[in-house]
Amino acid sequence: MLNQSETDELFKRIGARIMYYRRLKGVRQIDLAMETGISEQYLSRIEHGEKSKGLSVYVLVAIATALDVKLEELIN
């Protein structure tokens, strides 16, 4: 089990990777949010590593699919 510090760092890394791939593919935040069914504000919080209740594997899979990257690339 991860401690709080490790969990916070994990969320920051995942968010940074999402932002990296989104920008690499030239996708705007609003477009990715709409494609994945989440709000732009929620996507922004995810990208900035803000731990958020409700961040699920489903949301991560939707983001990975929309960005055409493997889920492992976002979480490893």
C-alpha distance (Angstrom), angle and dihedral (degrees) to the residues before:
residue distance angle dihedral
M1 . . .
L2 3.78 . .
N3 3.77 121.3 .
Q4 3.82 120.4 -131.1
S5 3.79 94.5 -93.4
E6 3.80 92.5 50.4
T7 3.80 91.2 46.8
D8 3.80 91.9 50.9
E9 3.81 90.7 49.6
L10 3.81 91.3 49.0
F11 3.82 91.7 53.2
K12 3.82 90.2 48.9
R13 3.81 92.4 51.4
I14 3.79 93.1 47.4
G15 3.79 91.5 48.2
A16 3.79 92.4 48.5
R17 3.80 91.1 51.2
I18 3.79 92.2 49.5
M19 3.79 90.4 50.8
Y20 3.81 91.2 46.4
Y21 3.81 94.4 52.7
R22 3.80 92.8 41.7
R23 3.79 91.8 53.7
L24 3.81 92.5 41.1
K25 3.79 89.1 57.8
G26 3.80 93.1 43.4
V27 3.79 94.5 -118.6
R28 3.79 119.8 152.7
Q29 3.78 118.5 -130.7
I30 3.80 92.2 -119.0
D31 3.81 91.5 52.8
L32 3.80 93.9 49.7
A33 3.79 90.8 46.1
M34 3.79 92.0 51.4
E35 3.80 92.7 46.5
T36 3.79 92.2 51.3
G37 3.80 96.6 41.8
I38 3.79 97.2 -116.9
S39 3.77 130.7 113.8
E40 3.77 121.8 -95.4
Q41 3.81 88.9 -122.4
Y42 3.79 91.3 54.5
L43 3.81 91.3 48.7
S44 3.80 89.3 50.1
R45 3.81 90.6 52.7
I46 3.80 90.4 49.3
E47 3.81 92.3 49.4
H48 3.78 91.5 49.7
G49 3.79 91.5 52.3
E50 3.75 96.4 -112.9
K51 3.75 105.8 157.9
S52 3.74 106.1 -125.0
K53 3.76 133.2 -171.2
G54 3.75 107.2 -117.8
L55 3.79 100.3 34.8
S56 3.74 97.7 139.5
V57 3.75 138.5 176.6
Y58 3.81 85.9 -109.1
V59 3.83 91.2 60.7
L60 3.80 92.0 45.2
V61 3.81 91.3 49.6
A62 3.81 90.6 48.9
I63 3.81 90.8 51.2
A64 3.80 93.0 46.2
T65 3.80 91.0 48.6
A66 3.80 93.0 48.4
L67 3.80 90.7 49.5
D68 3.81 91.6 44.0
V69 3.80 93.5 -125.1
K70 3.77 130.8 124.1
L71 3.79 115.7 -98.7
E72 3.80 87.9 -124.0
E73 3.80 89.6 62.6
L74 3.80 89.5 60.9
I75 3.78 99.1 44.4
N76 3.81 105.3 33.7
